[in-house]
Amino acid sequence: MTTARPRIRRLGAALVVGALAVVALAACGDDDDTSATTTAAPATSTTTATTATTFSGAYADYCEAATALQATRRDTDTLLGNNPEAADPGAVQAVVTAQYDATRRAAAVAPEELAADYATVADNFSQLVDALEAADWDYGAAVADPAFRSLLVAGDTPNALNRITTFDIAECGLIP
């Protein structure tokens, strides 16, 4: 059927967004020892305006990295939203690369209990980036490849993402 392919591509876009950076769904915070200051970050053509928050406490560095990752995830979600196959390859490269870099920064400061999960997610993300690069950043071409789609749910990545989200809820006060 002709309606199946657009649904598969939209599902693929949703899975890429999730797989690329579900590692931090929202800003982390702790009601007891969080002091926050808010300033608006400048918007660019591919980056939405964001709010910067400063955290304190045991997970401050991690929560700040998760906040930056959340902003890149929103940019990817916006770009690949309703019509992912029409996304400009240059824009795909820009948002995916920014999200990959933010994922690596979050992994670098993640609490020890998340180290293995972030390693799993970062390895999978690296493979997704390589596949997109091989497709010249043409998301429609990449998602048409069954090998690319299989990367979206490869190995322990979904479980690692769930453990990270669970930690974020419990330790950072995240409300997905």
SEGU-675436 format. One record per residue (C-alpha): residue number from 1; residue in three letters; chain; y, z, x. Coordinates in pm, 1 decimal, always signed. Layout:
// SEGU-675436
<r n="NUM" res="Ala" chain="A" y="Y" z="Z" x="X"/>
...
END
This chain:
// SEGU-675436
<r n="1" res="Met" chain="A" y="+0.0" z="+0.0" x="+0.0"/>
<r n="2" res="Thr" chain="A" y="+351.3" z="-68.2" x="+116.0"/>
<r n="3" res="Thr" chain="A" y="+479.5" z="+275.7" x="+17.9"/>
<r n="4" res="Ala" chain="A" y="+242.2" z="+454.2" x="+256.1"/>
<r n="5" res="Arg" chain="A" y="+407.6" z="+338.3" x="+579.1"/>
<r n="6" res="Pro" chain="A" y="+759.1" z="+475.6" x="+496.7"/>
<r n="7" res="Arg" chain="A" y="+601.5" z="+808.3" x="+397.8"/>
<r n="8" res="Ile" chain="A" y="+405.6" z="+817.1" x="+722.6"/>
<r n="9" res="Arg" chain="A" y="+722.0" z="+745.2" x="+921.9"/>
<r n="10" res="Arg" chain="A" y="+919.3" z="+1014.4" x="+737.6"/>
<r n="11" res="Leu" chain="A" y="+630.9" z="+1258.6" x="+788.4"/>
<r n="12" res="Gly" chain="A" y="+619.1" z="+1156.4" x="+1154.3"/>
<r n="13" res="Ala" chain="A" y="+991.3" z="+1222.5" x="+1189.4"/>
<r n="14" res="Ala" chain="A" y="+952.3" z="+1564.3" x="+1030.7"/>
<r n="15" res="Leu" chain="A" y="+661.9" z="+1643.7" x="+1261.4"/>
<r n="16" res="Val" chain="A" y="+854.5" z="+1529.8" x="+1569.4"/>
<r n="17" res="Val" chain="A" y="+1146.6" z="+1749.4" x="+1478.2"/>
<r n="18" res="Gly" chain="A" y="+909.6" z="+2039.8" x="+1422.5"/>
<r n="19" res="Ala" chain="A" y="+701.8" z="+1975.5" x="+1730.5"/>
<r n="20" res="Leu" chain="A" y="+1001.2" z="+1912.7" x="+1949.5"/>
<r n="21" res="Ala" chain="A" y="+1172.8" z="+2238.8" x="+1879.0"/>
<r n="22" res="Val" chain="A" y="+1039.0" z="+2460.1" x="+1613.5"/>
<r n="23" res="Val" chain="A" y="+1015.9" z="+2703.4" x="+1902.9"/>
<r n="24" res="Ala" chain="A" y="+1343.7" z="+2851.7" x="+1789.3"/>
<r n="25" res="Leu" chain="A" y="+1431.1" z="+2802.5" x="+1424.8"/>
<r n="26" res="Ala" chain="A" y="+1748.3" z="+3006.2" x="+1416.9"/>
<r n="27" res="Ala" chain="A" y="+1964.3" z="+3238.0" x="+1619.1"/>
<r n="28" res="Cys" chain="A" y="+1801.1" z="+3560.3" x="+1726.5"/>
<r n="29" res="Gly" chain="A" y="+1965.4" z="+3892.3" x="+1663.0"/>
<r n="30" res="Asp" chain="A" y="+1894.9" z="+4261.6" x="+1647.7"/>
<r n="31" res="Asp" chain="A" y="+2090.8" z="+4470.7" x="+1401.7"/>
<r n="32" res="Asp" chain="A" y="+2081.1" z="+4779.9" x="+1623.0"/>
<r n="33" res="Asp" chain="A" y="+2218.8" z="+4650.7" x="+1952.2"/>
<r n="34" res="Thr" chain="A" y="+2361.8" z="+4304.6" x="+1894.3"/>
<r n="35" res="Ser" chain="A" y="+2725.9" z="+4237.5" x="+1945.9"/>
<r n="36" res="Ala" chain="A" y="+2828.4" z="+3892.7" x="+1835.8"/>
<r n="37" res="Thr" chain="A" y="+3136.6" z="+3687.9" x="+1896.5"/>
<r n="38" res="Thr" chain="A" y="+3174.6" z="+3352.8" x="+1730.2"/>
<r n="39" res="Thr" chain="A" y="+3358.3" z="+3049.3" x="+1853.8"/>
<r n="40" res="Ala" chain="A" y="+3331.5" z="+2690.6" x="+1738.1"/>
<r n="41" res="Ala" chain="A" y="+3188.3" z="+2439.4" x="+1983.4"/>
<r n="42" res="Pro" chain="A" y="+3337.7" z="+2090.5" x="+1989.4"/>
<r n="43" res="Ala" chain="A" y="+3155.0" z="+1823.1" x="+1794.4"/>
<r n="44" res="Thr" chain="A" y="+3057.4" z="+1486.7" x="+1941.5"/>
<r n="45" res="Ser" chain="A" y="+2921.0" z="+1174.1" x="+1782.8"/>
<r n="46" res="Thr" chain="A" y="+2561.3" z="+1295.3" x="+1820.8"/>
<r n="47" res="Thr" chain="A" y="+2616.8" z="+1670.9" x="+1818.7"/>
<r n="48" res="Thr" chain="A" y="+2715.1" z="+1867.7" x="+1513.8"/>
<r n="49" res="Ala" chain="A" y="+2967.8" z="+2150.4" x="+1534.5"/>
<r n="50" res="Thr" chain="A" y="+2790.6" z="+2474.2" x="+1622.5"/>
<r n="51" res="Thr" chain="A" y="+2873.5" z="+2838.0" x="+1637.9"/>
<r n="52" res="Ala" chain="A" y="+2819.2" z="+3018.5" x="+1967.0"/>
<r n="53" res="Thr" chain="A" y="+2693.4" z="+3375.0" x="+1946.2"/>
<r n="54" res="Thr" chain="A" y="+2664.1" z="+3624.7" x="+2228.8"/>
<r n="55" res="Phe" chain="A" y="+2365.8" z="+3859.9" x="+2217.8"/>
<r n="56" res="Ser" chain="A" y="+2283.8" z="+4185.9" x="+2389.7"/>
<r n="57" res="Gly" chain="A" y="+1961.3" z="+4379.7" x="+2420.3"/>
<r n="58" res="Ala" chain="A" y="+1616.8" z="+4315.8" x="+2560.9"/>
<r n="59" res="Tyr" chain="A" y="+1592.6" z="+3956.1" x="+2439.9"/>
<r n="60" res="Ala" chain="A" y="+1956.9" z="+3850.4" x="+2483.0"/>
<r n="61" res="Asp" chain="A" y="+1892.8" z="+3562.4" x="+2724.3"/>
<r n="62" res="Tyr" chain="A" y="+1604.1" z="+3436.4" x="+2515.3"/>
<r n="63" res="Cys" chain="A" y="+1800.5" z="+3457.9" x="+2190.4"/>
<r n="64" res="Glu" chain="A" y="+2093.8" z="+3270.1" x="+2341.6"/>
<r n="65" res="Ala" chain="A" y="+1860.3" z="+2995.3" x="+2464.2"/>
<r n="66" res="Ala" chain="A" y="+1694.9" z="+2984.7" x="+2121.7"/>
<r n="67" res="Thr" chain="A" y="+2037.5" z="+2941.1" x="+1961.9"/>
<r n="68" res="Ala" chain="A" y="+2112.6" z="+2642.4" x="+2184.5"/>
<r n="69" res="Leu" chain="A" y="+1770.6" z="+2501.2" x="+2106.6"/>
<r n="70" res="Gln" chain="A" y="+1838.2" z="+2541.6" x="+1735.3"/>
<r n="71" res="Ala" chain="A" y="+2154.2" z="+2330.6" x="+1767.7"/>
<r n="72" res="Thr" chain="A" y="+1964.2" z="+2048.8" x="+1938.5"/>
<r n="73" res="Arg" chain="A" y="+1692.3" z="+2069.3" x="+1674.3"/>
<r n="74" res="Arg" chain="A" y="+1953.3" z="+2018.7" x="+1401.9"/>
<r n="75" res="Asp" chain="A" y="+2087.0" z="+1714.0" x="+1586.0"/>
<r n="76" res="Thr" chain="A" y="+1737.8" z="+1565.1" x="+1606.0"/>
<r n="77" res="Asp" chain="A" y="+1672.6" z="+1646.1" x="+1240.5"/>
<r n="78" res="Thr" chain="A" y="+1999.5" z="+1477.4" x="+1139.9"/>
<r n="79" res="Leu" chain="A" y="+1921.4" z="+1164.3" x="+1340.5"/>
<r n="80" res="Leu" chain="A" y="+1559.9" z="+1130.7" x="+1231.9"/>
<r n="81" res="Gly" chain="A" y="+1618.0" z="+1253.3" x="+876.5"/>
<r n="82" res="Asn" chain="A" y="+1565.4" z="+1009.0" x="+589.9"/>
<r n="83" res="Asn" chain="A" y="+1531.7" z="+678.7" x="+777.8"/>
<r n="84" res="Pro" chain="A" y="+1383.2" z="+756.6" x="+1118.9"/>
<r n="85" res="Glu" chain="A" y="+1267.7" z="+402.9" x="+1195.1"/>
<r n="86" res="Ala" chain="A" y="+1630.8" z="+286.8" x="+1181.2"/>
<r n="87" res="Ala" chain="A" y="+1748.4" z="+539.4" x="+1441.7"/>
<r n="88" res="Asp" chain="A" y="+1931.6" z="+382.5" x="+1734.6"/>
<r n="89" res="Pro" chain="A" y="+1714.6" z="+410.8" x="+2049.1"/>
<r n="90" res="Gly" chain="A" y="+2012.0" z="+531.6" x="+2256.0"/>
<r n="91" res="Ala" chain="A" y="+2079.4" z="+809.5" x="+2006.2"/>
<r n="92" res="Val" chain="A" y="+1708.1" z="+900.0" x="+1997.2"/>
<r n="93" res="Gln" chain="A" y="+1709.4" z="+927.5" x="+2375.5"/>
<r n="94" res="Ala" chain="A" y="+2021.5" z="+1145.2" x="+2374.0"/>
<r n="95" res="Val" chain="A" y="+1905.7" z="+1396.9" x="+2111.7"/>
<r n="96" res="Val" chain="A" y="+1543.5" z="+1415.7" x="+2225.3"/>
<r n="97" res="Thr" chain="A" y="+1643.6" z="+1461.2" x="+2588.7"/>
<r n="98" res="Ala" chain="A" y="+1890.6" z="+1734.7" x="+2492.8"/>
<r n="99" res="Gln" chain="A" y="+1625.1" z="+1906.4" x="+2284.1"/>
<r n="100" res="Tyr" chain="A" y="+1368.0" z="+1880.6" x="+2563.5"/>
<r n="101" res="Asp" chain="A" y="+1613.0" z="+2033.0" x="+2811.1"/>
<r n="102" res="Ala" chain="A" y="+1694.4" z="+2314.6" x="+2566.0"/>
<r n="103" res="Thr" chain="A" y="+1321.6" z="+2378.4" x="+2515.1"/>
<r n="104" res="Arg" chain="A" y="+1269.7" z="+2409.0" x="+2890.5"/>
<r n="105" res="Arg" chain="A" y="+1566.1" z="+2649.7" x="+2916.7"/>
<r n="106" res="Ala" chain="A" y="+1422.7" z="+2865.4" x="+2636.4"/>
<r n="107" res="Ala" chain="A" y="+1082.3" z="+2858.7" x="+2805.8"/>
<r n="108" res="Ala" chain="A" y="+1239.7" z="+2973.2" x="+3132.9"/>
<r n="109" res="Val" chain="A" y="+1381.3" z="+3290.1" x="+2974.5"/>
<r n="110" res="Ala" chain="A" y="+1113.8" z="+3353.7" x="+2712.2"/>
<r n="111" res="Pro" chain="A" y="+957.7" z="+3699.7" x="+2703.5"/>
<r n="112" res="Glu" chain="A" y="+630.7" z="+3733.0" x="+2895.2"/>
<r n="113" res="Glu" chain="A" y="+431.5" z="+3747.8" x="+2572.0"/>
<r n="114" res="Leu" chain="A" y="+547.0" z="+3394.6" x="+2490.9"/>
<r n="115" res="Ala" chain="A" y="+502.3" z="+3238.5" x="+2836.2"/>
<r n="116" res="Ala" chain="A" y="+168.2" z="+3069.8" x="+2762.5"/>
<r n="117" res="Asp" chain="A" y="+287.3" z="+2947.1" x="+2423.6"/>
<r n="118" res="Tyr" chain="A" y="+604.5" z="+2799.3" x="+2569.4"/>
<r n="119" res="Ala" chain="A" y="+397.8" z="+2633.3" x="+2844.4"/>
<r n="120" res="Thr" chain="A" y="+182.7" z="+2471.8" x="+2574.5"/>
<r n="121" res="Val" chain="A" y="+485.0" z="+2356.7" x="+2374.3"/>
<r n="122" res="Ala" chain="A" y="+673.8" z="+2229.0" x="+2681.7"/>
<r n="123" res="Asp" chain="A" y="+368.7" z="+2034.0" x="+2802.3"/>
<r n="124" res="Asn" chain="A" y="+325.1" z="+1872.7" x="+2460.9"/>
<r n="125" res="Phe" chain="A" y="+696.9" z="+1797.7" x="+2438.2"/>
<r n="126" res="Ser" chain="A" y="+684.3" z="+1632.8" x="+2780.8"/>
<r n="127" res="Gln" chain="A" y="+409.1" z="+1401.6" x="+2654.2"/>
<r n="128" res="Leu" chain="A" y="+615.5" z="+1317.2" x="+2345.1"/>
<r n="129" res="Val" chain="A" y="+915.8" z="+1234.9" x="+2562.9"/>
<r n="130" res="Asp" chain="A" y="+698.9" z="+1015.8" x="+2786.4"/>
<r n="131" res="Ala" chain="A" y="+564.8" z="+830.5" x="+2480.6"/>
<r n="132" res="Leu" chain="A" y="+914.3" z="+775.8" x="+2341.7"/>
<r n="133" res="Glu" chain="A" y="+1033.3" z="+654.3" x="+2679.6"/>
<r n="134" res="Ala" chain="A" y="+737.9" z="+411.5" x="+2697.1"/>
<r n="135" res="Ala" chain="A" y="+848.4" z="+277.3" x="+2356.1"/>
<r n="136" res="Asp" chain="A" y="+1202.3" z="+229.7" x="+2493.5"/>
<r n="137" res="Trp" chain="A" y="+1313.3" z="+520.5" x="+2272.4"/>
<r n="138" res="Asp" chain="A" y="+1237.1" z="+314.0" x="+1960.1"/>
<r n="139" res="Tyr" chain="A" y="+1121.4" z="+588.8" x="+1725.5"/>
<r n="140" res="Gly" chain="A" y="+980.3" z="+343.2" x="+1469.8"/>
<r n="141" res="Ala" chain="A" y="+761.3" z="+179.1" x="+1735.3"/>
<r n="142" res="Ala" chain="A" y="+650.2" z="+514.8" x="+1876.1"/>
<r n="143" res="Val" chain="A" y="+551.7" z="+665.2" x="+1542.2"/>
<r n="144" res="Ala" chain="A" y="+357.0" z="+348.9" x="+1452.9"/>
<r n="145" res="Asp" chain="A" y="+126.0" z="+430.4" x="+1744.6"/>
<r n="146" res="Pro" chain="A" y="-162.6" z="+658.4" x="+1639.5"/>
<r n="147" res="Ala" chain="A" y="-168.5" z="+811.0" x="+1989.8"/>
<r n="148" res="Phe" chain="A" y="+193.4" z="+924.3" x="+1947.1"/>
<r n="149" res="Arg" chain="A" y="+120.2" z="+1074.6" x="+1605.6"/>
<r n="150" res="Ser" chain="A" y="-178.4" z="+1260.8" x="+1747.5"/>
<r n="151" res="Leu" chain="A" y="+50.7" z="+1426.0" x="+2003.0"/>
<r n="152" res="Leu" chain="A" y="+243.0" z="+1586.1" x="+1716.5"/>
<r n="153" res="Val" chain="A" y="-49.3" z="+1815.9" x="+1641.6"/>
<r n="154" res="Ala" chain="A" y="-224.8" z="+1814.0" x="+1978.6"/>
<r n="155" res="Gly" chain="A" y="-432.3" z="+2103.3" x="+2102.8"/>
<r n="156" res="Asp" chain="A" y="-297.1" z="+2450.5" x="+2048.7"/>
<r n="157" res="Thr" chain="A" y="+63.9" z="+2337.5" x="+1996.4"/>
<r n="158" res="Pro" chain="A" y="+78.5" z="+2419.7" x="+1621.7"/>
<r n="159" res="Asn" chain="A" y="-67.8" z="+2766.5" x="+1687.9"/>
<r n="160" res="Ala" chain="A" y="+169.0" z="+2823.1" x="+1980.4"/>
<r n="161" res="Leu" chain="A" y="+464.0" z="+2729.6" x="+1759.5"/>
<r n="162" res="Asn" chain="A" y="+343.6" z="+2972.1" x="+1492.5"/>
<r n="163" res="Arg" chain="A" y="+312.8" z="+3255.4" x="+1745.6"/>
<r n="164" res="Ile" chain="A" y="+663.3" z="+3185.8" x="+1878.1"/>
<r n="165" res="Thr" chain="A" y="+804.7" z="+3182.3" x="+1526.0"/>
<r n="166" res="Thr" chain="A" y="+623.4" z="+3507.0" x="+1441.6"/>
<r n="167" res="Phe" chain="A" y="+765.9" z="+3669.6" x="+1755.3"/>
<r n="168" res="Asp" chain="A" y="+1114.8" z="+3542.7" x="+1673.5"/>
<r n="169" res="Ile" chain="A" y="+1092.9" z="+3695.2" x="+1326.8"/>
<r n="170" res="Ala" chain="A" y="+960.1" z="+4029.1" x="+1448.7"/>
<r n="171" res="Glu" chain="A" y="+1160.8" z="+4075.8" x="+1768.0"/>
<r n="172" res="Cys" chain="A" y="+1480.0" z="+3876.0" x="+1716.1"/>
<r n="173" res="Gly" chain="A" y="+1527.9" z="+3933.9" x="+1345.7"/>
<r n="174" res="Leu" chain="A" y="+1487.3" z="+3562.3" x="+1279.5"/>
<r n="175" res="Ile" chain="A" y="+1483.4" z="+3455.4" x="+918.3"/>
<r n="176" res="Pro" chain="A" y="+1345.3" z="+3099.4" x="+908.3"/>
END
